[in-house]
Amino acid sequence: MVHPSVPAKTVKDLIALAKARPGQLHYASPGAGTVQHLAAELFKLQAKVDMLHVPYKGSGQSIVDLIAGQVHLDFDSVPPVINHVRAGKLRALAVTSAKRFSLLPDIPTITEAGVPGFDMSTWWGLVAPGAVNKDVVSRLHGETIKLLRQPDVKEKIAFVGAETVGNSPEEFGAYIRSERAKYARIVKDANIKVD
């Protein structure tokens, strides 16, 4: 999302603005190395733009500074900003996930907005040490699936715009491995260093 003073109304506008003003647009994230930071770096790589990263120690201050116009744009998760977007204090240009966000159905994905193949989203899951007995993992998985199917749980998860997946432990393991490879590629390609 961008501060309302930023003239970009779409992702294509933002790309054009960033290309016209290389290194002059400041983007906030809730911290160096966060998913949001890596999403911004992936955007920079795929859109071939240069923007300056301003890392914060969490979303709270980065959102305050974005609303105040101290930074131009922010890559963050939807729950802490949705009310500011709805109130017109911030302008959402796109979501970083592969699918539109259920709480903001009119906001396109970055892919729909002109950066093909962009997919970066926050996810949660349950993990255990590799040595945990497979029967224990199976039981935990089964009980978790039961919880995820309960209407009140589904409602609470949907309220923050998330969706339940409930895939198998093997599928989730494969997903984690693919995400690690994606993040490693972004860190390498963007030349991100630990401060």
C-alpha positions in Angstrom: 0.0 0.0 0.0 1.0 3.6 -0.5 0.5 6.9 1.3 -2.3 8.9 -0.5 0.2 11.6 -1.6 2.0 9.0 -3.8 0.6 9.6 -7.3 0.6 5.8 -8.1 -3.0 4.5 -8.3 -2.0 1.1 -9.7 1.1 -1.2 -9.6 1.9 -0.2 -13.1 1.9 3.4 -12.0 4.1 2.5 -9.0 6.6 0.8 -11.3 6.7 3.8 -13.7 7.2 6.1 -10.7 10.0 4.0 -9.3 11.7 3.8 -12.7 11.4 7.6 -13.1 12.8 8.1 -9.5 15.3 5.3 -8.9 16.3 4.9 -5.3 14.0 7.8 -4.2 10.9 5.9 -3.1 11.2 4.6 0.4 9.4 1.4 1.3 8.8 0.2 4.9 8.7 -3.3 6.2 8.2 -4.6 9.7 11.9 -5.6 9.8 14.9 -6.8 7.8 14.5 -10.4 6.7 10.8 -10.6 7.3 8.4 -12.1 4.7 7.2 -8.5 3.9 10.8 -7.4 3.3 11.5 -10.3 1.0 8.2 -9.6 -0.8 9.3 -6.1 -1.5 12.7 -7.3 -2.7 11.0 -9.9 -4.9 8.9 -7.1 -6.3 12.0 -4.9 -6.9 13.7 -7.8 -8.7 10.7 -8.8 -10.9 9.6 -5.2 -11.7 13.2 -4.1 -12.2 12.9 -1.1 -9.9 15.2 0.5 -7.3 13.5 1.5 -4.0 15.1 2.2 -0.6 14.3 -0.2 2.2 13.4 1.3 5.6 13.2 -1.6 8.1 11.2 -1.1 11.3 10.9 -3.2 14.5 7.4 -4.4 13.7 4.4 -3.3 11.8 3.1 -0.8 14.4 5.7 2.0 13.8 6.0 1.3 10.0 2.3 1.8 9.6 2.2 4.9 11.7 5.1 6.4 9.6 3.3 5.4 6.4 0.1 7.1 7.5 2.2 10.2 8.4 3.9 10.2 5.0 7.4 9.5 6.4 7.7 6.6 3.9 6.1 6.3 0.6 4.9 2.7 0.6 4.8 -0.4 2.8 4.8 -4.1 2.3 2.8 -5.6 5.2 0.1 -8.1 6.0 -3.5 -7.1 5.6 -4.9 -7.3 9.2 -2.9 -4.4 10.7 -3.7 -2.1 7.7 -7.2 -3.0 6.5 -9.0 -0.4 8.5 -6.6 2.3 7.4 -7.2 1.3 3.7 -11.0 1.3 4.2 -10.7 4.7 5.9 -8.7 6.1 3.0 -5.6 6.8 5.1 -3.7 4.3 2.9 -4.2 3.2 -0.7 -3.9 -0.5 -1.4 -2.5 -1.2 -4.8 -2.3 -5.0 -4.8 -1.9 -8.1 -2.6 1.2 -10.2 -2.9 -0.5 -13.6 -2.7 -1.4 -15.7 -5.8 -5.1 -15.2 -5.1 -7.1 -12.1 -4.1 -7.6 -11.5 -0.4 -11.1 -12.3 0.8 -11.4 -9.1 2.9 -10.3 -6.9 0.0 -11.8 -8.6 -3.0 -11.5 -5.5 -5.3 -7.7 -5.3 -4.8 -5.9 -7.2 -7.5 -2.9 -9.5 -7.0 0.5 -8.2 -8.1 0.4 -10.8 -10.9 -3.0 -9.4 -12.1 -1.6 -5.9 -11.8 1.2 -6.6 -14.2 4.1 -8.5 -12.5 3.6 -12.1 -13.8 4.2 -15.0 -11.5 4.4 -13.0 -8.3 3.4 -15.0 -5.2 4.5 -14.2 -1.7 2.3 -14.7 1.3 2.4 -15.3 5.0 1.5 -18.8 6.2 1.4 -20.6 9.4 1.6 -24.3 10.3 2.5 -26.8 13.0 5.9 -28.4 12.9 7.6 -30.9 15.2 11.2 -32.3 15.4 12.0 -34.8 12.7 12.5 -37.6 15.3 8.9 -37.4 16.5 7.1 -40.7 16.1 5.0 -40.8 12.9 1.9 -42.1 14.9 2.1 -39.0 17.1 2.4 -36.7 14.0 -0.6 -38.5 12.4 -2.7 -38.0 15.6 -1.7 -34.4 15.9 -2.5 -33.9 12.2 -5.9 -35.5 12.6 -6.9 -33.5 15.6 -5.7 -30.3 14.0 -7.8 -31.0 10.9 -10.9 -31.5 13.2 -10.2 -28.1 14.8 -9.8 -26.4 11.4 -13.2 -27.8 10.3 -15.1 -26.3 13.2 -17.2 -23.4 12.1 -16.1 -21.0 14.8 -12.4 -21.7 14.0 -13.0 -21.3 10.3 -14.8 -18.0 11.0 -12.0 -16.6 13.2 -9.4 -17.6 10.6 -11.5 -16.0 7.8 -11.9 -12.9 9.9 -8.2 -12.1 9.5 -8.4 -12.9 5.8 -6.6 -16.2 6.0 -7.8 -19.5 4.8 -7.3 -23.0 6.1 -5.4 -25.6 4.0 -5.0 -28.6 6.2 -2.8 -30.6 3.8 -0.9 -33.7 4.8 2.3 -33.5 6.8 4.2 -34.6 3.6 2.6 -31.9 1.5 3.3 -29.3 4.1 6.9 -30.5 4.4 7.3 -30.2 0.6 5.7 -26.7 0.7 8.2 -25.6 3.5 11.1 -26.8 1.4 9.9 -24.9 -1.7 9.4 -21.7 0.4 12.9 -22.0 1.9 14.3 -22.3 -1.7 12.3 -19.3 -2.8 13.4 -17.2 0.1 17.0 -18.2 -0.3 16.9 -17.3 -4.0 15.4 -13.8 -3.2 18.1 -13.2 -0.5 20.9 -14.2 -2.9 19.5 -12.3 -5.9 18.8 -9.2 -3.9 22.1 -9.5 -2.1 20.5 -9.1 1.3 23.1 -9.1 4.1 22.6 -9.6 7.9 23.1 -6.2 9.6 
